[in-house]
Structure formats: C-alpha cells, structure tokens
Amino acid sequence: MFSQKIKIIDAETLNAISNARIISTNNVYYSNDDGFVLLPETSKNLEISAYGYETLKNQDYNTILKLKPLYNQIDEVKIVSIDFQKILKEVSDNYTDIYYNKPIIYDVEIKQKAFENQELKVLMIADGKFWSKNGMYNSKDAFNDNFDNFVQLQIDNLRYLKTEPYQNFVREKKPKISHDNIGDLFLHYELWRTHRLSKNKGAKISGKLINEDEEDQEISYSIKTDSSYVYSGKFIYNKKDKAITHLELDFTQNKSEPRIYKDENGKEFKRQLGNGIIIFDYYKRDDKYFPSKISFKTKGFKTITESQTFEYSSSRDVIFKSFETTDKKGLENPVKINQAYWTKLKISDDKGDVLLTNEEQKFITDKNININKNDDEN
C-alpha cells in the first residue's frame, strides 16, 4: 500500500492548517506544522476536523483538502457566563461512563523536541505501543514510582534521533522528574487538576460560552490563583454525551519571581518559570471516547547566571493512530516512560511514514550536528 502527501488548508486564506485530524477506516492521522500528512492512496470516507473549522465527513482522498472556518460564534454582547467548574467535575465524576476504561493497546507515534535560545537541540521521533490499564492516572502507583502498573510505553522503531550539545554550562543534581510528566498523558488527570485549581482559596475564575451548535458548546475559562499564575484555555463539550472532546490548558507562570538554586559547586544561579499549553483530542467510536492526540508544549523557561541567560522550550506530541482492546497487563518490552528512554535505543534505518517539517528536515540533514550523539541529560 502506497502513501501520498496531502495538504490541509484553509478554504478562504489557503493557508496551511496544522494539527488537523484525519480519521480513515479506524486509523488516525494528523497534519504536521506545515499542514502536510501522509495518507494511503486507498483512503476513503475521510473525516477531517480541526479546531475552529467545520468538519468534513465522507470525504474521498484528494491531494488538497480544504476546511471552512466556523462563523457561528456568539456575538460578544451576547456571550454569557457558564459554570465551567460544574462541567469539569461532572465529566470527571462520570469519566468511566464516557471514556474507554478497560485495558487497551494503542499504536502510537511520539515526537519530542527541545530548544535552547530558539535553536533546535533535540529531535526524537518514534513509534510503538502504548498500554493503559483503564485510561486513568493512578496517583497511588505514581507516588510509589510504579507507573508500569497503569501505563506502559514500548518503542518498536526509533525513526529519528538527533541531538546538539547545549550551551548551558550550569551543572546540578538532576531533579526528580515531576509526576505531571506522566499525568499530562491523561485527560482525567487534567480535569481533576484544573478543577482543583479553580477551587483554590482566593482564585479568580470565569467561564464563557463563546460558540454553540446542536451538538457542541465551545467554552473558554480562566483561573487566576494569584498575580503570578494564570491558567486559562477552552474546551469543546458535547451536550448529548456530556463529554469533553477537546481540551486546551494554557499556563502562564513567567511573571513569577525567579527561584535561586545552587549548582554542584555551590554557586548560585536562578531559574525562571515559563509558559505552556496542554491539548487533548478525543473522538467517539461506538459508545465510548478514545484519545487521538495529546500535545504538551512549553516556552520561556530560563536558567540565569551572572553572565548569561539560557532560554528553553520543548514539545511532546503523542498520536494514537489505532487501537485494540486487550486482556494483557502490560507490554512485552516497555521502556522507562518517566525517563529519557531514547538514549539507549538504536536508530532504525526504516523511516516509515514519518513526514518531517522543513525545520526538522534541515536539522536532520545539517552535517555540522552529530546525529549519533545521545544526550542523556534531556
């Protein structure tokens, strides 16, 4: 079966649409940052959707697919307040009735990137399998560092791995990886955390209904816990199924005071928190909802020394391409999901159907960068 490159564009501006989802015969695909995606030529009855655009259904294969922007937004003067806390809590409380909650194995594609001072330093693209016990985060197992009890990742092919040395000269003991790194893989975890933040004493909150049709409501929300931390975003709420099918959580922390640390030689340096966004996409199959993509992006995190400032950003995308239900209690060869597992893997000669962006292709083909170097500090 041959795959060809197609492009998803805005029907009016003709601009490329990134992160457009294409569902075809129970397989999930996403357009990259340049709007391109590889699809089998035999693809039929495509469903193409993207946030802010009308969904195309039963669309046949074509090398260019156009999406029309949504226009039926509520006039600003008619925007009404809505109790987003109540929706978050109801969805969280009824999670197992809405989302698939039994053992399952997904075929996934994972991409991670890291930047220092706007320069790409790490690119890792792999595919493999993702096992989940019930689609939920288990805080007790996580606290005891037993992530394998409820989530496992297996890498079948490390398609691309390239690293460039960081310029940051600060050396310190590695901090323990936050459990958020794993929690951010689960919608249930984010619903719980966002609702908890909104209930903090003194938190200033607001929720607005900004768009509505027969099926869905688009809701924006904001949570300001103090002058330094703001959490905001939007989500799509299916009124009939009482399900959240798209969630975006933006966190703004760059107005907080830098924190003082000491390096391994006892010399002080500062760390400045930055901002980020977490995005979840879900779709319905039969009577349950399944994840199609989870994205996590950060920017503006800084290490500050007496002589220099180093700014960092990063991203992680997990595409859940297909799935099969299972009675297995895990995967055959899981990696340590809460570590930089790719440092010990061999790069595959088979690049599969990975479609690099222009930026990624330039990074890979730049001969000044050592493609075989694995930086285990990231």
Salt bridges, closest charged atoms under 4 A:
ASP93 OD2 - LYS89 NZ 2.69
ASP107 OD1 - LYS129 NZ 3.64
GLU119 OE1 - LYS121 NZ 3.76
ASP127 OD2 - ARG159 NE 2.70
ASP156 OD2 - LYS129 NZ 3.34
GLU164 OE2 - LYS121 NZ 3.70
GLU172 OE2 - ARG271 NH2 2.10
ASP180 OD2 - ARG193 NH1 2.89
ASP184 OD1 - ARG193 NH2 3.21
GLU190 OE1 - ARG193 NH2 2.98
GLU212 OE2 - LYS239 NZ 3.04
ASP241 OD2 - LYS284 NZ 3.03
GLU248 OE2 - HIS246 NE2 2.73
ASP281 OD1 - HIS246 ND1 2.58
ASP317 OD1 - LYS297 NZ 3.31
ASP350 OD2 - ARG159 NH1 3.46
GLU359 OE1 - LYS113 NZ 3.62
GLU360 OE2 - LYS111 NZ 2.98
GLU360 OE2 - LYS113 NZ 3.10
